[in-house]
Amino acid sequence: MTIPQKTSTRNAYMLLLASQIVNIGFGLLAIFITLLADEINLRPLEIGVIISIFMVARAISAAIIPDISDRVGRKIVVVISLIFYAASTALLGFARSFFWLFILRIVEGASAGAVFPTAEALLVDSVPKKDRGAWMGKYFTTFNFGFIIGPALGGVLFTFGESVMQLDTLSAFSIPFLFTGLLGFLSLLSVMFFVEDIITKDTVDKLITDEIGDIPSSITPHLNSFLFIGILSGFAIGLVIPIFTLHMTDAFLLNEGTIGFIFTISGSSALLVNYPAGKLSDKMDRMVIVVVGMILTGLAFIGVGLSLSISIAIIFFIFRSSAFQAYLPAYRAFQADKIPPMLRGKIMGRIQSAFNVGAVFGPLIGAAIYEFYVSDILQILEYSFYGGGVPFLVAGIFGLFQAFTAVYILRNERKKKASLN
């Protein structure tokens, strides 16, 4: 039994649409949840907990719930998760205490941890293996676009509530959050009415034979390496992304508006590489792209940390974003190639959970390192640099460790192919 191409193409496009809708709201919340917490006079430690608990809930959920989709179907898991996501994000705008923000962020994080890996697994189920890189490129393009347009849209909605609707500042916060909940509801409708499960018990045996060959469905090659890279990646990104704003203001005296513009340019550059790099990975060895991308990402992190010129630091930061987004579709497509169809929810969930675990601890350690070195001028051999750049150096080293692990995967794959020839 084969997958009907019409159905799989429809699924893929509708999942991209649903992803785009959710990611716009996701990008909106990334900034406004902190602003709301500050507006209701939470202490810095409480704000940190509100931010971190989302990632903790997301990590736990991603490790458990997508596994269920392998048994009951992916669509039902995505639908239920989107219901909780839409409700929790809408209600967040009315939270006026640490307790309610804490509870709703747990629900939001758990639903996000369930929906994203499950929807990604359903997307992979729906497209041919030879085109997975290109579709992963499209998928991550929607993700990045959401983070570009989301914060700006949130600002417009907040201003509308405060200036046009004449709401007080605190009440005006409800408008962006209600809109985010509405986006989640629209995404829910698109999945309910236009998406269907592709991988079922009737099709799995055929798919395993076609895609995986004689590998037993209980074995996923390179699983430990996937998990290790996931933790390193989440840790490295979590280590420096929150610190970047502080480093730019402390070392180069940039204001928040300029820093926001840098993030916008960085995100925009990613839009240009996601799809072309993913499509390229369908025509050549995916892991070659992954190895090169990981090396360049790690070196770019180090470049940011060692930069004494603001222009050079910005160039390295934008280059890091482009390199990361270039290898990500190829890497996710490679993972999908190696994961048996009826284990995709479980394994993809655990891989994303590993990333989330790293992202929980990264900001905490990064902040501690930054606070320790920020006032110093450090030296490597004869080269001096700002102490605040140390977290970027650490992140770069972790990025290179990812590349070494990717090289290990690539060598094993080539040895396997050589033994079969």
Wavefront OBJ file of the C-alpha trace (Angstrom):
o trace
v 0.000 0.000 0.000
v 1.473 3.366 -0.986
v 0.810 6.898 0.244
v -1.623 8.764 -2.062
v 0.459 11.667 -3.389
v -2.504 14.084 -3.484
v -3.281 13.453 0.162
v 0.342 13.771 1.264
v 0.839 17.044 -0.644
v -2.328 18.513 0.837
v -1.228 17.430 4.292
v 2.180 19.008 3.845
v 0.855 22.383 2.706
v -1.839 22.525 5.368
v 0.694 21.648 8.061
v 2.948 24.431 6.785
v -0.011 26.815 6.994
v -0.863 25.658 10.519
v 2.787 25.983 11.513
v 2.969 29.510 10.085
v -0.137 30.575 11.998
v 1.143 29.157 15.303
v 4.670 30.490 14.858
v 3.492 34.070 14.350
v 1.830 33.842 17.750
v 4.841 32.034 19.171
v 7.124 34.861 18.074
v 4.710 37.389 19.525
v 4.707 35.715 22.950
v 8.508 35.478 23.073
v 8.686 39.185 23.942
v 5.288 40.014 25.445
v 5.337 37.371 28.178
v 8.363 39.106 29.721
v 6.773 42.545 29.335
v 3.554 41.333 30.976
v 5.443 39.776 33.886
v 7.317 43.025 34.408
v 4.097 45.068 34.205
v 2.506 43.132 37.089
v 5.662 43.819 39.139
v 7.152 40.351 39.328
v 10.687 40.190 40.695
v 13.539 39.317 38.256
v 13.832 35.837 39.781
v 10.103 35.239 39.299
v 10.343 36.401 35.677
v 13.228 33.978 35.157
v 11.112 31.152 36.562
v 8.197 32.069 34.267
v 10.522 31.916 31.257
v 12.283 28.697 32.316
v 9.183 26.732 33.352
v 7.928 26.901 29.766
v 11.052 25.073 28.545
v 10.879 22.555 31.394
v 7.247 21.712 30.600
v 8.047 21.586 26.889
v 10.975 19.192 27.457
v 8.922 16.803 29.604
v 5.948 16.886 27.239
v 8.078 16.343 24.122
v 9.620 13.255 25.715
v 6.231 11.677 26.466
v 3.247 12.836 24.407
v 4.512 12.490 20.780
v 5.127 8.818 21.588
v 1.357 8.425 21.922
v 0.908 9.586 18.314
v 2.729 6.471 17.113
v -0.121 4.404 18.525
v -3.309 6.490 18.289
v -2.481 8.663 15.273
v -0.737 12.003 14.976
v -3.736 14.136 14.028
v -5.623 13.615 17.279
v -2.525 14.489 19.323
v -1.942 17.671 17.299
v -5.607 18.704 17.591
v -5.823 18.203 21.365
v -2.478 19.939 21.880
v -3.598 22.940 19.802
v -6.772 23.234 21.897
v -4.699 23.570 25.070
v -2.191 25.857 23.339
v -4.888 28.246 22.072
v -6.687 28.356 25.425
v -3.569 28.861 27.554
v -2.111 31.624 25.356
v -5.413 33.515 25.298
v -5.765 33.295 29.090
v -2.183 34.431 29.693
v -3.201 37.988 28.821
v -5.524 38.031 31.844
v -3.031 36.571 34.350
v -2.306 39.038 37.135
v -0.177 37.004 39.505
v 2.903 34.810 39.535
v 0.743 31.767 40.333
v -1.474 32.059 37.249
v 1.395 32.929 34.929
v 3.255 29.899 36.272
v 0.304 27.510 35.740
v -0.580 28.805 32.279
v 3.044 28.725 31.129
v 3.222 25.062 32.143
v 0.121 24.309 30.067
v 1.446 26.358 27.143
v 4.873 24.683 27.299
v 3.398 21.191 27.565
v 1.100 21.760 24.585
v 3.936 23.233 22.503
v 6.153 20.280 23.418
v 3.440 17.927 22.184
v 2.362 19.707 19.006
v 5.664 20.658 17.360
v 7.425 17.246 17.166
v 4.144 15.468 16.384
v 3.278 17.873 13.571
v 6.832 17.583 12.236
v 6.535 13.792 12.266
v 3.213 14.034 10.390
v 4.821 16.340 7.829
v 7.632 13.820 7.311
v 5.059 11.042 6.988
v 3.316 13.021 4.257
v 6.166 13.726 1.831
v 8.438 11.469 -0.246
v 11.864 10.676 1.181
v 13.594 12.254 -1.825
v 11.945 15.633 -1.084
v 12.227 15.727 2.699
v 15.081 18.226 2.807
v 13.128 20.738 0.726
v 10.006 20.327 2.859
v 12.014 20.702 6.062
v 13.433 23.879 4.551
v 9.917 25.199 3.978
v 8.923 24.177 7.507
v 11.762 26.095 9.157
v 11.131 29.077 6.890
v 7.634 29.378 8.375
v 9.147 29.110 11.854
v 11.634 31.924 11.260
v 9.081 34.117 9.535
v 6.858 33.837 12.592
v 9.623 35.088 14.849
v 10.239 38.047 12.544
v 6.671 39.228 12.150
v 5.334 38.144 15.570
v 6.980 40.775 17.808
v 6.129 43.605 15.393
v 2.521 42.431 15.136
v 2.316 42.233 18.914
v 3.481 45.828 19.188
v 0.802 46.968 16.740
v -1.922 45.088 18.638
v -0.774 46.440 21.997
v -0.723 50.002 20.636
v -4.197 49.472 19.163
v -5.534 48.371 22.538
v -3.925 51.227 24.409
v -4.397 54.097 21.932
v -7.474 53.209 19.892
v -9.496 51.164 22.398
v -8.362 53.463 25.247
v -7.477 50.547 27.523
v -5.139 50.987 30.449
v -1.646 49.548 29.978
v -2.300 46.290 31.800
v -5.611 45.656 30.014
v -3.981 46.393 26.652
v -1.756 43.345 27.165
v -4.798 41.114 26.768
v -5.134 42.085 23.078
v -1.886 40.453 21.780
v -2.513 37.353 23.877
v -6.121 37.005 22.743
v -4.951 37.366 19.159
v -2.350 34.640 19.728
v -5.070 32.365 21.079
v -7.151 33.120 17.978
v -4.206 32.140 15.762
v -3.917 28.867 17.644
v -7.644 28.254 17.103
v -7.329 28.946 13.357
v -4.413 26.523 13.178
v -6.560 23.975 15.008
v -9.350 24.312 12.416
v -6.938 23.897 9.500
v -5.638 20.637 10.977
v -9.084 19.322 11.930
v -10.627 19.775 8.494
v -7.755 19.437 6.017
v -5.143 17.076 7.537
v -5.328 13.322 7.989
v -3.059 10.610 9.318
v -0.795 8.992 6.737
v 1.118 6.390 8.739
v -1.210 3.697 10.085
v -0.855 0.070 10.988
v -1.926 -0.767 7.429
v 0.913 1.188 5.803
v 3.808 0.879 8.225
v 5.127 -2.506 7.036
v 5.354 -1.299 3.438
v 7.026 1.965 4.473
v 9.624 0.222 6.629
v 10.541 -2.001 3.681
v 10.759 0.930 1.267
v 12.584 3.430 3.476
v 14.518 1.574 6.155
v 15.314 -1.716 4.467
v 16.111 -4.585 6.801
v 16.621 -2.469 9.950
v 14.209 -3.613 12.694
v 11.587 -1.009 13.560
v 12.730 -1.054 17.212
v 16.177 0.331 16.289
v 16.945 3.931 15.330
v 20.537 4.334 14.067
v 22.572 7.105 15.722
v 19.912 7.763 18.372
v 22.466 8.484 21.120
v 24.303 10.854 18.795
v 21.049 12.642 17.927
v 20.277 13.120 21.621
v 23.813 14.284 22.400
v 23.759 16.843 19.585
v 20.317 18.000 20.719
v 21.501 18.730 24.250
v 24.643 20.499 23.004
v 22.676 22.591 20.525
v 20.040 23.653 23.052
v 22.721 24.453 25.615
v 24.832 26.493 23.187
v 21.891 28.533 21.914
v 20.466 29.023 25.400
v 23.901 30.013 26.638
v 24.228 33.076 24.416
v 20.937 34.247 22.879
v 19.729 35.882 26.140
v 23.285 37.175 26.746
v 23.628 38.742 23.295
v 21.500 41.760 24.265
v 23.508 42.343 27.435
v 26.825 41.974 25.615
v 25.804 44.391 22.870
v 24.715 47.024 25.405
v 27.650 46.592 27.803
v 30.468 46.211 25.267
v 29.216 48.328 22.351
v 26.604 50.631 23.987
v 23.819 49.677 21.565
v 20.217 50.501 22.446
v 17.326 48.036 22.484
v 15.949 49.255 19.146
v 19.208 48.612 17.343
v 19.537 45.179 18.935
v 16.000 44.329 17.852
v 16.917 45.371 14.317
v 19.949 43.034 14.431
v 17.704 40.125 15.411
v 15.347 41.014 12.568
v 18.184 41.042 10.021
v 19.530 37.783 11.465
v 16.118 36.131 11.188
v 15.605 37.489 7.680
v 18.900 36.016 6.523
v 17.729 32.633 7.778
v 14.672 32.862 5.517
v 16.978 33.010 2.520
v 18.865 29.792 3.292
v 16.289 27.371 4.774
v 14.681 26.165 1.570
v 17.717 26.253 -0.797
v 19.887 24.372 1.704
v 17.134 21.841 2.407
v 16.547 21.266 -1.311
v 20.302 20.869 -1.857
v 20.353 18.132 0.784
v 17.941 16.117 -1.368
v 20.570 16.026 -4.118
v 23.704 15.220 -2.074
v 24.786 13.652 1.198
v 22.743 15.413 3.875
v 25.376 14.942 6.576
v 28.031 16.783 4.567
v 25.843 19.894 4.750
v 25.282 19.250 8.459
v 28.988 18.925 9.260
v 29.936 22.083 7.351
v 27.044 24.029 8.878
v 27.899 22.968 12.427
v 31.556 23.914 12.002
v 30.655 27.341 10.627
v 28.083 27.885 13.385
v 30.617 27.098 16.093
v 33.285 29.328 14.542
v 30.784 32.171 14.166
v 29.922 31.969 17.876
v 33.618 32.244 18.673
v 33.900 35.177 16.271
v 31.160 37.071 18.123
v 32.892 36.477 21.443
v 36.286 37.712 20.240
v 34.999 40.734 18.313
v 36.115 44.189 19.409
v 34.241 45.920 16.581
v 30.456 46.155 16.632
v 30.240 45.711 12.857
v 32.346 42.531 12.993
v 30.288 41.174 15.902
v 27.051 41.774 13.987
v 28.438 40.119 10.842
v 29.464 37.033 12.821
v 26.066 36.900 14.581
v 24.146 37.074 11.307
v 26.491 34.511 9.751
v 25.892 32.181 12.717
v 22.140 32.364 12.195
v 22.497 31.650 8.473
v 24.858 28.697 9.012
v 22.600 27.179 11.672
v 19.473 27.546 9.556
v 21.281 26.151 6.518
v 22.111 22.804 8.112
v 18.950 22.408 10.223
v 16.592 21.199 7.417
v 19.203 18.721 6.168
v 19.778 17.416 9.687
v 16.062 16.963 10.435
v 15.542 15.260 7.071
v 18.455 12.901 7.801
v 16.939 12.054 11.187
v 13.603 11.308 9.537
v 15.359 9.053 7.008
v 16.773 6.971 9.866
v 13.747 6.801 12.152
v 11.257 3.983 11.453
v 7.799 5.405 10.575
v 5.953 4.081 13.620
v 8.630 5.453 15.955
v 8.839 8.974 14.517
v 6.625 10.601 17.127
v 8.518 9.004 19.990
v 12.043 9.599 18.685
v 11.454 13.088 17.274
v 9.856 14.038 20.571
v 12.851 12.800 22.545
v 15.296 14.597 20.262
v 13.427 17.874 20.723
v 13.183 17.181 24.438
v 16.979 16.848 24.565
v 17.289 20.257 22.885
v 14.843 21.753 25.395
v 16.794 20.311 28.336
v 19.932 22.009 27.049
v 17.969 25.239 26.547
v 16.824 25.159 30.193
v 20.333 25.037 31.649
v 22.081 27.149 29.004
v 20.679 30.548 30.077
v 21.417 29.908 33.748
v 25.049 28.954 33.148
v 25.509 31.620 30.491
v 24.290 34.335 32.869
v 26.631 33.116 35.607
v 29.641 33.089 33.253
v 28.749 36.506 31.881
v 28.379 38.056 35.321
v 31.769 36.651 36.370
v 33.735 37.945 33.355
v 31.777 40.991 32.125
v 34.001 43.592 33.812
v 37.291 42.084 32.584
v 39.444 42.427 29.509
v 40.791 38.952 28.763
v 43.662 37.801 26.619
v 44.384 34.759 24.451
v 48.045 34.763 23.439
v 48.502 38.386 22.306
v 44.826 39.047 21.511
v 42.630 40.945 23.983
v 38.803 40.808 24.040
v 35.850 41.709 26.256
v 35.149 39.328 29.133
v 31.465 39.334 28.238
v 32.388 37.346 25.128
v 33.316 34.226 27.141
v 29.833 32.625 26.905
v 30.101 32.902 23.111
v 33.459 31.131 23.171
v 31.966 28.326 25.267
v 28.998 28.074 22.910
v 31.386 27.905 19.947
v 33.315 25.042 21.533
v 30.083 23.151 22.132
v 29.153 23.816 18.508
v 32.399 22.232 17.347
v 31.688 19.208 19.563
v 28.406 18.874 17.667
v 30.372 18.920 14.413
v 32.709 16.165 15.656
v 29.659 14.043 16.510
v 28.204 14.721 13.052
v 31.499 13.634 11.475
v 31.238 10.400 13.480
v 27.733 9.819 12.049
v 28.936 10.615 8.521
v 31.865 8.179 8.751
v 29.619 5.401 10.046
v 27.150 5.988 7.220
v 29.909 5.807 4.617
v 31.345 2.658 6.163
v 27.909 1.091 6.085
v 27.442 1.978 2.421
v 30.907 0.660 1.567
v 30.169 -2.658 3.257
v 26.971 -3.042 1.223
v 28.736 -2.427 -2.107
l 1 2 3 4 5 6 7 8 9 10 11 12 13 14 15 16 17 18 19 20 21 22 23 24 25 26 27 28 29 30 31 32 33 34 35 36 37 38 39 40 41 42 43 44 45 46 47 48 49 50 51 52 53 54 55 56 57 58 59 60 61 62 63 64 65 66 67 68 69 70 71 72 73 74 75 76 77 78 79 80 81 82 83 84 85 86 87 88 89 90 91 92 93 94 95 96 97 98 99 100 101 102 103 104 105 106 107 108 109 110 111 112 113 114 115 116 117 118 119 120 121 122 123 124 125 126 127 128 129 130 131 132 133 134 135 136 137 138 139 140 141 142 143 144 145 146 147 148 149 150 151 152 153 154 155 156 157 158 159 160 161 162 163 164 165 166 167 168 169 170 171 172 173 174 175 176 177 178 179 180 181 182 183 184 185 186 187 188 189 190 191 192 193 194 195 196 197 198 199 200 201 202 203 204 205 206 207 208 209 210 211 212 213 214 215 216 217 218 219 220 221 222 223 224 225 226 227 228 229 230 231 232 233 234 235 236 237 238 239 240 241 242 243 244 245 246 247 248 249 250 251 252 253 254 255 256 257 258 259 260 261 262 263 264 265 266 267 268 269 270 271 272 273 274 275 276 277 278 279 280 281 282 283 284 285 286 287 288 289 290 291 292 293 294 295 296 297 298 299 300 301 302 303 304 305 306 307 308 309 310 311 312 313 314 315 316 317 318 319 320 321 322 323 324 325 326 327 328 329 330 331 332 333 334 335 336 337 338 339 340 341 342 343 344 345 346 347 348 349 350 351 352 353 354 355 356 357 358 359 360 361 362 363 364 365 366 367 368 369 370 371 372 373 374 375 376 377 378 379 380 381 382 383 384 385 386 387 388 389 390 391 392 393 394 395 396 397 398 399 400 401 402 403 404 405 406 407 408 409 410 411 412 413 414 415 416 417 418 419 420 421
